[in-house]
Amino acid sequence: MAIELIDLKKYYPDGTKAVDGLNLTIENNKLTILIGPSGCGKTTTLKMINRLIERTGEDIRFDGTSIDEIDPIQLRRSIGYVIQDVGLFPHMTVFENIAVVPRLLKWDEEKIRKRVNELLELVNLDPEIYRDRYPAQLSGGQKQRVGIARGLAADPDILLMDEPFGAIDPINREKLQDALLEIQDQLKKTIVFVTHDIREAIKLGDKIAILNQGKLVQYDDTEEILRNPKNEFVEELLGSDRVLRSLEITEVREYYKKDFNVIELSDNLKIKDVLEEMNKKNATYLFVVDKKGRFLGYVSKKFIEKVKEDRDLRKLIKQIETVRPSSNLLEAMSIMMSSGLSVVPVVNDKVQILGVLRLRDLLDVFESTGEDSI
């Protein structure tokens, strides 16, 4: 569903112009970012879309229908809403939290149960484990996943997200960003996402709307904004290193390879077996997976050659961060730099290894990316 903001205004009695004549078309099935400095009007704009705040002037249209022609309660129930502090009801289970809007819409209980299970699977939370837990029993990242599931519960065409990952630690924040990209790839919702983090905006956004002092400064596809910032304000917001920014908008899926060396961990696997496998494949390391193909880490030939053969192989497995296909190349490069390896594993949402991204592939991107190509 497309959303048109037509000369949208929000003025307050003290003379503050929170939003001052905003014209913007949010495209159907796209993830659109609203970004700008504190007080620029991005959250106010978001709240006017679902009438949590009433506008001062002009119109908001949903596929051509004015917001004034839609019942406010019906409007809010038909739009998913996810906020930074999640807002889960502490006395309700995960199931009950997700089921709130479907129950208000008088869905059949069997349909609700099926929907909740589907959504928990979608956000990578096992329904059998998490369905009956209470918010206090969840981590911050898990709460936010439940918040996303609740926002999608009634299968809305529109999902509004107000800095949903702002309070999450950096590692889990990246995981949630990846999860959102994978969800959007499957569901194709019209998502309006407010953030103050330009890296988050570049990673997630199909389109970016840059606001300042209640006005629209620039609105375009993410790549076009990076290539052609409109003015000095936009350039400052984006930062100065254009090559690194090109890595931020390039997904791992475009460059990872499926040729990699792996060994399955089992109770009878010995160090000599691993060395034999390495010699056979002429490999300096092997990725280690469990019986379900889930990534556990890697073993280095240089290291295990020096240990006694009766050592427990499990204790020799080294950890390394992974990336998803939807992650960007800058994240992958950061992992390589911190680990000292020239390769990073690419995994799916079940942590099963799909392939690898190698340093030489990143160097190819650097070589092909010059100032003129950004």
Secondary structure as UniProt FT lines:
FT   STRAND          3..11
FT   TURN            13..14
FT   STRAND          17..26
FT   TURN            28..29
FT   STRAND          31..35
FT   TURN            38..39
FT   HELIX           42..49
FT   TURN            50..51
FT   STRAND          57..62
FT   TURN            63..64
FT   STRAND          65..66
FT   HELIX           67..69
FT   HELIX           72..77
FT   STRAND          79..83
FT   TURN            84..85
FT   TURN            90..91
FT   HELIX           94..98
FT   HELIX           100..104
FT   TURN            105..106
FT   HELIX           109..122
FT   TURN            123..124
FT   HELIX           127..130
FT   TURN            131..132
FT   HELIX           135..137
FT   HELIX           140..151
FT   TURN            152..154
FT   STRAND          158..162
FT   TURN            164..167
FT   HELIX           170..187
FT   STRAND          190..195
FT   HELIX           198..204
FT   STRAND          207..212
FT   TURN            213..214
FT   STRAND          215..221
FT   HELIX           222..227
FT   HELIX           232..238
FT   HELIX           242..248
FT   HELIX           252..254
FT   STRAND          262..264
FT   TURN            267..268
FT   HELIX           271..281
FT   STRAND          285..289
FT   TURN            291..292
FT   STRAND          294..300
FT   HELIX           301..304
FT   TURN            305..306
FT   TURN            309..310
FT   HELIX           313..316
FT   TURN            325..326
FT   HELIX           329..339
FT   STRAND          343..347
FT   TURN            349..350
FT   STRAND          352..358
FT   HELIX           359..368
FT   HELIX           371..373
//
